[in-house]
Amino acid sequence: MKGLRRLIGGDGGPLVVPGVYDALGAKIAARAGFEAMFQTGYGTSASLLGMPDYGFVGAAETVENARRVCGAAGVPVLVDADTGYGNALSVWRLVGELEAAGASGMFLEDQRWPKRCGHMRGKEVVPYEEYAEKLGAALDARSSRDFVVVARTDARATEGLDGAIERARLSRRDGADAVFVEAPASVAEMRRIGGSVDAPLVANMIEGGRTPLQSAASLHRMGFGIILYPLSMLYASAHAAARVMGELKRRGTTRRLEGEMAGFDGFNEIVGLEGMRDLEERYRSPRPGGRRRAARPRRGRGGA
């Protein structure tokens, strides 16, 4: 498995990173062949609490979800750590917990708590000096430089594009491995960010969000190397589930939509049932006169 730092530092084209919010989604993304994943805070809040990305998720929930996602992913996982859930010391502790959970990096943003999704109204940001303390703590706390710290600024909504670009430059100067200016409002703004900040840059593609959707190739030409699609799986899953539940309520059966669902065998393949059956057989107590297989199984954490 390639490390995240190698993936974002390569020159083989943009790194397209899907958002996941649970272990099942991580396995599905791994089967699709993605080289890295992003644990979305928006999706974590929606899936764990059924609530919007409005500051309801804390450090404990983020770390515990990261353990599950990283255990299933089999590729590097970037974790949305919001504002770090406190001061610089809170961030320092959080980095250690995320590393222990198996995360390969984190996003750290400059919003004032309680934060909210970057494409929602009403955001506020803290002074850059306060954010710099947290960023410094994150960089100092990591046990290995392989752990990537992405500095995110939401200042586009409060200080305008010039202010956001200045914060991005300062974050890079202060050691951030990559930089993310959230919610530019046009392609022209995205081009300006790409031409103004000398750092690995993140673009955030949210269906229905403030930033116009662009292809990975187009974004790469603008200067972006890490292309997030953080909510595509969440939105697709919610849409499909609502359609099936509506059908079941109206008709009392899902027969008409069977072709749109994974099905029993297909789903069991995703979650690795056959592998579990093989292990079950390997460890089954031998019959009288028989012998237990001596070979030990290879352990893996990747998707089935």
C-alpha positions as CSV (number, residue, x, y, z in Angstrom):
1,M,0.0,0.0,0.0
2,K,1.4,3.4,-1.0
3,G,1.7,6.0,1.7
4,L,-0.5,9.1,1.5
5,R,2.5,11.4,1.3
6,R,3.7,9.6,-1.8
7,L,0.3,9.7,-3.4
8,I,-0.1,13.4,-3.0
9,G,3.5,14.2,-3.9
10,G,3.5,12.2,-7.1
11,D,3.2,13.7,-10.6
12,G,1.1,10.9,-12.1
13,G,-2.0,13.1,-12.2
14,P,-4.7,14.1,-9.7
15,L,-5.5,11.9,-6.7
16,V,-9.3,11.4,-6.7
17,V,-10.5,10.7,-3.2
18,P,-14.1,9.5,-2.4
19,G,-15.7,10.3,0.9
20,V,-16.8,7.4,3.2
21,Y,-18.5,7.4,6.5
22,D,-18.5,3.8,7.6
23,A,-16.7,0.5,7.2
24,L,-19.1,-0.8,4.5
25,G,-18.6,2.3,2.4
26,A,-14.8,1.9,2.8
27,K,-15.0,-1.7,1.4
28,I,-17.1,-0.5,-1.5
29,A,-14.7,2.2,-2.4
30,A,-11.7,-0.2,-2.0
31,R,-13.4,-2.6,-4.5
32,A,-13.8,0.3,-6.9
33,G,-10.0,0.7,-6.9
34,F,-9.5,4.1,-5.2
35,E,-6.0,4.6,-3.8
36,A,-7.1,6.7,-0.8
37,M,-10.3,7.7,1.0
38,F,-11.6,10.6,3.1
39,Q,-13.7,10.1,6.3
40,T,-16.2,12.8,5.9
41,G,-17.4,14.7,9.0
42,Y,-20.7,15.6,7.2
43,G,-21.3,11.9,6.6
44,T,-20.2,10.9,10.1
45,S,-22.7,13.3,11.6
46,A,-25.5,12.1,9.3
47,S,-24.8,8.4,9.7
48,L,-24.1,8.2,13.4
49,L,-26.6,10.9,14.6
50,G,-29.0,11.5,11.7
51,M,-28.1,15.2,12.1
52,P,-26.5,17.9,9.9
53,D,-22.8,18.8,9.9
54,Y,-23.4,21.5,12.5
55,G,-20.9,20.8,15.3
56,F,-22.6,17.9,16.9
57,V,-19.8,15.3,16.4
58,G,-16.9,15.4,18.8
59,A,-13.4,13.9,19.0
60,A,-14.5,10.6,20.5
61,E,-17.0,9.9,17.7
62,T,-14.5,10.9,15.0
63,V,-11.8,8.7,16.3
64,E,-14.0,5.7,16.9
65,N,-15.4,5.9,13.4
66,A,-11.9,6.2,12.1
67,R,-11.0,2.9,13.7
68,R,-13.8,1.2,11.8
69,V,-13.2,3.0,8.5
70,C,-9.4,2.5,8.5
71,G,-9.7,-1.1,9.5
72,A,-11.8,-1.8,6.4
73,A,-10.3,0.5,3.9
74,G,-6.9,-1.2,3.1
75,V,-5.7,2.2,1.7
76,P,-4.7,5.5,3.3
77,V,-7.5,7.4,5.0
78,L,-7.7,11.1,5.5
79,V,-9.9,12.0,8.5
80,D,-12.0,15.2,8.7
81,A,-11.1,16.4,12.2
82,D,-13.1,19.6,12.0
83,T,-11.5,22.3,14.2
84,G,-9.7,19.8,16.4
85,Y,-12.4,19.9,19.1
86,G,-10.8,22.4,21.4
87,N,-7.5,24.2,21.7
88,A,-3.9,23.3,20.6
89,L,-3.6,20.7,23.3
90,S,-6.8,19.1,22.2
91,V,-5.4,18.9,18.7
92,W,-2.1,17.5,20.0
93,R,-4.0,14.6,21.7
94,L,-6.3,14.1,18.7
95,V,-3.4,13.5,16.3
96,G,-2.1,10.7,18.5
97,E,-5.5,9.1,18.7
98,L,-6.0,9.3,14.9
99,E,-2.6,7.7,14.3
100,A,-3.4,4.9,16.7
101,A,-6.7,4.4,14.9
102,G,-4.8,3.9,11.6
103,A,-5.5,7.2,9.9
104,S,-2.9,8.5,7.4
105,G,-3.8,12.2,7.8
106,M,-6.3,14.8,8.9
107,F,-8.0,17.9,7.8
108,L,-7.8,20.8,10.3
109,E,-10.0,23.9,9.7
110,D,-10.0,27.4,11.0
111,Q,-13.7,27.8,11.8
112,R,-15.0,29.0,15.1
113,W,-16.8,26.3,17.1
114,P,-19.5,25.1,16.7
115,K,-18.4,24.6,13.1
116,R,-20.7,23.7,10.2
117,C,-20.4,22.3,6.7
118,G,-18.2,24.5,4.5
119,H,-21.0,25.0,2.0
120,M,-23.6,26.2,4.6
121,R,-24.3,29.8,5.6
122,G,-23.3,31.4,8.9
123,K,-19.7,30.3,9.2
124,E,-17.1,32.2,11.3
125,V,-13.3,31.8,11.4
126,V,-10.9,32.3,14.3
127,P,-7.9,34.7,14.0
128,Y,-5.1,33.1,12.0
129,E,-2.8,33.3,15.1
130,E,-5.2,31.0,17.0
131,Y,-5.4,28.6,14.1
132,A,-1.6,28.6,13.7
133,E,-1.3,27.3,17.3
134,K,-3.5,24.3,16.5
135,L,-1.7,23.7,13.2
136,G,1.7,23.7,15.0
137,A,0.4,21.3,17.6
138,A,-0.8,18.9,14.9
139,L,2.5,19.0,13.1
140,D,4.5,18.5,16.4
141,A,2.3,15.7,17.7
142,R,2.5,13.3,14.8
143,S,4.9,10.3,15.4
144,S,5.8,10.1,11.7
145,R,5.9,12.6,8.9
146,D,4.0,10.0,6.9
147,F,0.9,11.4,8.7
148,V,-0.3,14.2,6.5
149,V,-1.8,17.5,7.9
150,V,-4.1,19.4,5.5
151,A,-4.8,23.0,6.5
152,R,-8.3,24.1,5.6
153,T,-9.6,27.6,5.6
154,D,-13.2,28.7,5.4
155,A,-12.3,32.4,5.2
156,R,-13.7,32.7,1.6
157,A,-17.1,33.2,3.2
158,T,-16.0,35.8,5.8
159,E,-12.9,37.6,4.5
160,G,-13.3,37.1,0.8
161,L,-11.0,35.3,-1.6
162,D,-8.0,37.5,-0.9
163,G,-8.2,36.7,2.8
164,A,-8.6,33.0,2.2
165,I,-5.6,32.9,-0.2
166,E,-3.5,34.7,2.4
167,R,-4.5,32.2,5.1
168,A,-3.6,29.4,2.7
169,R,-0.2,30.8,2.1
170,L,0.4,31.3,5.8
171,S,-0.6,27.7,6.5
172,R,1.8,26.4,4.0
173,R,4.6,28.6,5.3
174,D,3.8,27.3,8.8
175,G,4.3,23.7,7.7
176,A,1.0,22.3,6.4
177,D,1.5,19.4,4.0
178,A,-1.4,20.4,1.8
179,V,-3.9,23.3,1.7
180,F,-7.6,23.5,1.2
181,V,-9.5,26.7,0.4
182,E,-13.1,25.8,1.0
183,A,-16.1,26.8,-1.1
184,P,-14.8,29.0,-4.0
185,A,-17.8,30.2,-5.8
186,S,-16.7,30.0,-9.5
187,V,-14.2,28.5,-11.9
188,A,-12.4,31.8,-12.0
189,E,-11.9,31.7,-8.2
190,M,-10.6,28.2,-8.4
191,R,-8.1,29.2,-11.1
192,R,-7.0,32.0,-9.0
193,I,-6.4,29.8,-6.0
194,G,-4.5,27.3,-8.2
195,G,-2.3,30.1,-9.5
196,S,-1.7,31.8,-6.1
197,V,-0.8,29.1,-3.6
198,D,2.4,27.1,-4.0
199,A,1.4,23.9,-2.2
200,P,-0.4,20.6,-2.9
201,L,-4.0,21.9,-3.2
202,V,-7.3,20.2,-2.4
203,A,-10.5,20.8,-4.5
204,N,-13.8,19.8,-2.9
205,M,-16.6,18.7,-5.3
206,I,-20.0,18.6,-3.6
207,E,-23.0,17.8,-5.7
208,G,-25.3,20.8,-5.3
209,G,-22.7,22.8,-3.3
210,R,-21.3,26.3,-3.8
211,T,-18.4,25.2,-6.0
212,P,-19.0,24.3,-9.6
213,L,-18.4,20.6,-10.3
214,Q,-15.4,20.1,-12.6
215,S,-13.6,17.0,-13.9
216,A,-10.4,15.8,-12.1
217,A,-8.4,16.5,-15.3
218,S,-9.7,20.1,-15.5
219,L,-9.0,20.7,-11.8
220,H,-5.5,19.3,-12.2
221,R,-4.8,21.8,-15.0
222,M,-5.9,24.6,-12.6
223,G,-3.3,23.4,-10.1
224,F,-5.3,21.1,-7.8
225,G,-3.7,17.7,-7.0
226,I,-6.2,16.2,-4.5
227,I,-9.8,16.0,-5.7
228,L,-12.4,15.2,-3.0
229,Y,-15.8,13.9,-3.7
230,P,-16.8,13.7,-0.1
231,L,-20.6,13.2,-0.2
232,S,-21.2,11.3,-3.4
233,M,-21.6,7.9,-1.6
234,L,-23.7,9.4,1.1
235,Y,-26.1,11.2,-1.3
236,A,-26.3,8.1,-3.6
237,S,-27.0,5.8,-0.6
238,A,-29.7,8.2,0.8
239,H,-31.4,8.5,-2.6
240,A,-31.4,4.8,-3.2
241,A,-32.7,4.0,0.3
242,A,-35.5,6.6,0.1
243,R,-36.6,5.1,-3.3
244,V,-36.7,1.6,-2.0
245,M,-38.5,2.5,1.3
246,G,-41.0,4.5,-0.7
247,E,-41.7,1.6,-3.0
248,L,-42.1,-0.8,0.0
249,K,-44.5,1.6,1.7
250,R,-46.6,2.1,-1.4
251,R,-46.7,-1.5,-2.8
252,G,-45.9,-3.7,0.2
253,T,-43.0,-5.3,-1.8
254,T,-39.6,-4.4,-3.2
255,R,-39.9,-7.0,-6.1
256,R,-40.0,-4.3,-8.8
257,L,-36.7,-2.8,-7.6
258,E,-34.7,-6.0,-7.0
259,G,-32.5,-5.2,-10.0
260,E,-31.4,-1.9,-8.4
261,M,-30.2,-3.6,-5.2
262,A,-27.0,-5.6,-4.4
263,G,-28.9,-8.8,-3.6
264,F,-28.1,-11.4,-1.0
265,D,-25.1,-13.0,-2.8
266,G,-23.7,-9.7,-4.2
267,F,-23.8,-8.1,-0.8
268,N,-22.2,-11.1,0.9
269,E,-19.3,-10.8,-1.6
270,I,-18.8,-7.2,-0.6
271,V,-18.5,-7.9,3.1
272,G,-16.3,-11.0,2.5
273,L,-18.5,-13.9,3.6
274,E,-16.5,-16.5,1.6
275,G,-13.3,-15.5,3.4
276,M,-15.1,-15.9,6.8
277,R,-16.3,-19.3,5.7
278,D,-12.8,-20.3,4.8
279,L,-11.5,-19.3,8.2
280,E,-14.4,-21.0,9.9
281,E,-13.5,-24.2,8.1
282,R,-9.8,-23.8,8.9
283,Y,-10.4,-23.5,12.6
284,R,-13.2,-26.1,12.9
285,S,-12.4,-28.8,15.4
286,P,-11.1,-31.9,13.6
287,R,-13.2,-35.0,13.4
288,P,-12.0,-38.2,15.2
289,G,-9.0,-39.5,13.2
290,G,-8.7,-36.2,11.2
291,R,-6.1,-33.5,11.4
292,R,-6.4,-29.8,11.7
293,R,-4.8,-27.8,8.9
294,A,-1.4,-26.6,10.0
295,A,-1.1,-23.5,7.8
296,R,-1.9,-20.2,9.4
297,P,-4.1,-17.8,7.5
298,R,-2.8,-14.5,6.2
299,R,-4.4,-11.6,7.9
300,G,-5.5,-8.6,5.9
301,R,-7.5,-5.4,6.5
302,G,-8.5,-4.6,3.0
303,G,-11.8,-4.7,1.3
304,A,-13.2,-8.1,0.3
